[in-house]
């Protein structure tokens, strides 16, 4: 028996070196049949033999056990486990020959519910549900298994997180023999290894959300390359309503159009306080699209930056008589801030300046030493969905900035933008680096260099950690995000493609299980005037994210916008990244024909659940046989206050154990115990949102629960505190919060009087459901309501 040397910090039992080696640049491993005897993973877990003296993770007789649970069976001899605790370990593998890319078999997975998050395109992730190894897609970046000892018993969960191990990036995949496979790759043929011992972090626990949180904090400490979301500075724009120019104008964005859009939003009572000037403002050239010739689809991705400044649309005009025209980017930004009360103006740029990088022959770019490089995608990416932008960049090439000049480039660009009164940036096309890593030290090293340079520049030039990352859902980028606090969590919002609306909501919700531990997931823009507008609006309301639209000027649904945005332009952002409820984790909300999607969150004193019918409106990409099961005109499902994780954070002490539940759609209030439930029926692309507030007994007799502003989707986001007043104050209840509109609460008794900011106000009390409502006068930003009995 040959043991891995102790200096490697690894534990492995029965491990003669295997002659196994995956062929170079292949997706699946070499033929099976090495005598490793695959054993099915049963639905019920085998207890560890009594000869085990510890529950530390171990490989014994071809079985990987984590915390006493048989996690993988049929484990090959070249697989290595490095315990961290009783419940966690790193798993890796060895080969007899060095290579820049290996695919190792890890063991068998079968007859168990699982959830994968995988990159279906170079840039983006989506979920996949299944019950065996063959259901695990190539480029899986998170794998969660549901383990039950009895079919109706409590569940425990096993989490696999492929990570960065030295210069190598890991991902997971399955094969047709139901084996879990590990892919490790450097992205540079010159960067090779014969082993990756800490390629996958494995952990288990009884709460999937605690498990994810604790695992990412362990990795934060162990890897030392990224920071957990909870430690990061949050950009101020998250709490203000925004407008992005992309779907309003695309590349045709111009100063007058921006003015028109800001004006129409303001006049409708939902003023934008945050603006993203998206793609279309920069100084670029495109040798692949000649002016006056028919448009060539995809040629826009061949355009290259020629300077770090704005293009002619935003520069000083030669015609001084055009008073509406800006005299430069700074004058324009300063003017729209003062005219429309904008707090934040961000502009878009790609990680390498523009889609096609910086033009190698541009005089202003020579200091950054750009070289024309042609991207090379990994076999894993090529096995999934093609992307037009990537295809075109492969065709046209990219003017790649010298990594040694990255810091100078970002500092020049961002300091210039600050001089133009710009407050932050949206940085796109981030995953491109993995395709340019040949000859530059590999994808992990190259990504880290650019990420460090980018974040250093953001910190040096902007005041508010003002960056939104985009097209960066690769672990190369995520596990190098020390400061960046916001990342786009899904493929684009496509207003013209009906079949993507439900996929967008489901993808962000599931991706947030993983992403939400590193960043605030960004749900992207949407149209407020659209057939799926409310579907998107409710998702943002429960998503704990920034809220911004991309409406064309004058094309708004203000009824929807006023349910998201207060008159002062602020939004009622929930506390955490919105994620699927525990009972939704292993159900496909898009294609199984029966499951509703429930997304939970918390506010300061309430919980909130958004319920969505995503069935029958689209199909996930990258399926061999995308069969949409028959869907009823209406689907029903059970909703419970227990669907909200960490509800104890908002439950008072003492607590009755009962909750007041307010349905936004029905406008109705009900009382039920925390573990009680009720039925919800929704049509395709229909949704509802429920505010859940714990009921507390005040003064020995009054059962009371604040709901919040009941005409807002996230009603409870308006409430800051609820406190009992002493007997000298007539034994009342004080509720503090913000925003004008109708305030609602549950009360088992009709009050004697109510006041808002010390002024008595009329109220209504509905006996049939105990709904108390008080109107907070318009123009009131902050308030204290006192309810007296």
C-alpha positions, 0 to 999 in steps of 0.5 A: 500500500502506497500512501500520499506523503504526510507533507501533503496534508492528506489522508488516503486509505488503500491507495496504490497509484492508479494507472488511470489518466484521462485523455487530453482535452476530452470531456469524459474519462477513459473507458471504465472497467478498472476493477473498481466495482461500482456500488449503487448509492442507496436511498437509505444511508448505511451506518459506518461499521463499528470499526470506525474510530472516528467520523472524520471523512474517509475513503474505506473499501471504495466508499467516501464517508462524510460524517458517517454517511456514505457519500460516494461509492465505487471510489477509484484508488486515485481519489484522495480525501483531506479531512477538515472536520467531522463533516467536511473535507477536500477531495481530489485525485492523482494521475501518473502523468502531468497535463493541463487538463484532467477528468477524474472519476470520483464515484457513483451517485444514484437514487438520490435527489440532487440540485446542480448549478452549472454554466450553460454558457461561458458567462452564465449559470442555470440550475438542473435537478435530477436523481443520479450522476448522469443528470449532473451537467458538464461545468457544474459549480455547485452540487447539493444532495438530499440524504434521507434515512427514511423516505418520510424522515428528516433530510440532511444535505451533502454539498460539493463545491469545486474550487480553485486549487493552486493554478487549476480551476475545478468543475464537476460533471456526470457520465452515463454510468452515473459516476461523478467526475471531476475536471481540473484545468489550467487553461494554459498547456504550459501549466500542468500537474499530475495531482489536484488534492484539494479540488472539491470541498465537501460538507454536510449538514441538516440545514441547506442554507446554514450548510452553504453559509458555513461552507463558504465561510470555511472556504473564505478562510482556507483559500484566502482569495475572496470575501463573504458577502457579509463582510463587504461594503454595500454600494448605496445604489442598492437602496434606490430605484434605478434606470438602465439605458440598455433595453431603452436604446441599446447602442443608440443611447444618447444624451437627449434620450436619457433626459427624456427617460429620467423626466418621464419616470420622475413625472410619474411619481417614481423618480430614478435615483440611480442611472446606468449609462450602458453600452454605447457611450464609449469611443470605439471603432469597428473595422468589421462593420462599415458605415452605410453598409448593411448590419452584420449580426455579431459584428458589434462584438468585434468593435474595439476601444480607441480611447478611455473617453466618451464618444462624439454623442457625449462630447462638446458640440460644435453648434453652440446654439443647441442649448439642450446638447451637452458640452461634455460628459461631465457637464451632462452628468452634472446637469442630469444629477441636479435636474433629476435628483440623481444620486448615482450615475454608473457607466458600462465598460467591458473588463478589457475596455470593450467587447473586442478589447483595446485596439492595438494600433490606437495611439491612446492605448499603446501604453497598455500594450494591447495584443490581438489574441483569439480566444480558446474555449475549454472543452467543457464550455464547448460541450454546452450552449454556444453564444453569439458574442463568444463566437464572434470574439473567437472570429474577430479576436480581442485586443487584450491588455497586457496583464502588467498594465491592467492596474494602469488601465483601470486607474486611468479609466476610472480616475477619468470617469470620476473627473467626469462626475461618474460615481461607479461602473458596471463591468461586463464580459468578465469571464473572457479571461479564461479563454485568453490564458494560454501563454499568460500563466493560466486562467486562475492566475490571469483572472486573479491579476485582473480582478485585483487590479480592478478592485484596487482601482475601484477602491482608489477612485470611487467612494462607495465600492461602486461596481456591478460585475457582469458576465462573470459567473465562473468560479475563477472570478467568484473565488477571487472577489475580495471586494466586489459586492454585486454580480449579475446572477443570470443571463440577460433579460430578453423582453422580446423572447416570451419563453425566457421570462420564467427561466430568468426568475427561476435561474436567479433564485436558484443561483442565489443559493451559491452566489448570495454567499459571495455577493448580492445577486443582481436580477438585471433590468426589466420593462415595467410595461410588459406582459411579464412585468409584474412577474419580474417586479415581484421577484425583485421585491423579494430578491433583496437586490437592486431594483432598476428598469430599462423602460423606453421613455414614456413607456411605463406601467406606473401602477407596477412601479409604485408598488416597488418605489416610494415617492422619494425614489427609495425601494423597500429592499429585503434583508437577504438574497432571495432564495427558493424555499427548502421544499423547492430545492429539488423540484424543477419549477420550470418543466416538471408541470406541477411545482410552484416556485417559492422565494423567501426573505426577511425584513427587519420585523417581518418575513416575505414569500413570493410565489411564482408559476414558472411552468409551461412558459419555457424550457431549460437549455442544454437538455437532450430531450427538453420535454415540457410536462403537461401543465394545468391552466392553474397550479396549486401549492402549499405555502407556510410561514415555515417556508421562511428560513431564520424566522426567529430573527424577526419573532419577538420574545415572547411569541404566540407562535402564530403569524399574520399572513397578508396576501398582496393579490387578494388584499386579505389577512389571515392568522395561522400557526408557524407550521400551518399552511394554506393553498395557493393557485396561480395561472402560468406567469402569475404570482403572489407575494405574502407578508408574514408577521409574527403576532405578539401579545401586548399589555396582556391582551392585544394580539398585534402584528405589523404588516407594513405598506400594503400597497407595496409588494414587499409591504413589511420592508417599510417597517423598522421597529414595533414596540410597546408603549408604557401605561403612561402612554395609554398602553399603546403600540409604536410602529416606526417606518418609512414611506407614504401610503396605506399602513396595515396591521393585524389586531385582535381588537379595534383600537380607540385611536391612531396617530401618525407623527403625533397627529391623530388620523382616521383608521379602518378596522375590518372585523372579518380578518382583523385588518387595521389600516391607517393612511400615512399622508403623502409627502411623509418619508419617515413616520411613527404610528401609535395605536392606542387601545 
